[in-house]
Amino acid sequence: MAEHSRLIAQPLTLKAFLYVMALWAYLPFSPHTYAQPAQPKAKAGATTQPLALSLRGRLAQMEQLNAGQAASYRLRLSWQQPLSKTLEGKVAFDHIATGWQDKHSDGVRFNAMPTIPDAPSTQVNEAWVKGHWQALELKIGKQRVHFENQRHLGGNGFWQNEQTFDAAQLNYAVGMSSALQLNYLSKAHRITGPKASTRLQPSDNNFSDLNGIRPANLRGEHDLKTFAAALKTTILDFNKLGIYYIDNNNLSVPALNYRSLGANYQWRYAFGAAKAFIEADLSVQQRSQVSHIPYTRFKGAVNTHRWLFAIEQEQLGSKDNTPYITPMASLHDFQGFADQFTTTPEQGVTDNSLQGQYSYGNYKVAVFAHHFTRYNSTHFLGKALDIDIKLPNLKQIKTHFRYAYFWAPATKVDTQRIFLTASITL
């Protein structure tokens, strides 16, 4: 009976999304429907970007049991040009090198030192062709995929090896205030890079414990048959509604297969010099024979000319000890910069956080405080303090400082991370 219910539930999730999508496409979202319709972000023509060379260097330190340090740089050569009136193409090559390799692990090799996942590699970062036809845009090739707010699917661009996909992406402007995005992904190129194969090296300190098999979340490439779709609309220029559906079929790591169906809402409004923002995201996920695993995210913020204050709660739920997962998200951007919950705990996790931010010109200083508990429980999982500082350009050099401290429960070890990043376009 359980198997029969599972077989019925799986196609219904996709059908529900397609029905809503079809209905949405025919709703009268036109310039005459609302007083102030938002303009779609449809691309009317090709973008010209000549040959560009950029350099990003980083110093990193992590303390967890022992202290680890890493130095790395990424040299990127990219070319983006129109190919015709309706087509454009881009190719980008990355070379990433690291130093102090005996003082850190990087996800490709392991030496009992803390892991700082900026791994060396030389590879094609992007290679795609994109076509524009009025309200329709189609991009095919190896590319970054920024899906919604990247909580479920994204580029993880903080790391030197950002996450890209072999993919086809279609964007279509529906009327004047709605947009549809469809993605098909056939391979994920993850932040550990192409050298992180399924096998560990005999010199790795965890080779014997793991029987020579690299953990699935640290493999550099995953073969996929993944479909992701999002449909969103703007009402009266300050309300945004959206629904999304992801069917992740991971051929390399079947344990990461899931289906998620969700909806989100954003409200923005200006009160004189102050602005208010509210966001809600609700989703359910199906994994194997477990369905309706919940996900919720609520955020409220108020900002003035220079100050911003926000409060947020995010819950990755669990059902029958099967947690809600987001293995292809921009994980470093959520639940603290210490990256303690990139793999959702078996019984889920709740993150309650506060944010304060001050901006002046090109300076920006943001402070985050997190308190983690088990999902639907007061069981303490840790707390964290994050500091993010962006400095103004100095002779075209962008400087970024990031600090994280995670206070672990009594049975685990505290973690401290420091990153100093400088980048320049040559």
Helices and strands as residue ranges (DSSP letters): H 2-26, E 49-63, E 67-82, E 87-99, G 101-103, E 121-133, E 136-143, E 164-174, E 178-189, G 216-218, E 221-235, E 239-248, G 254-256, E 258-271, E 274-287, E 290-303, E 307-316, E 318-319, E 322-323, G 331-333, E 349-360, E 363-374, E 380-394, E 397-407, E 415-425
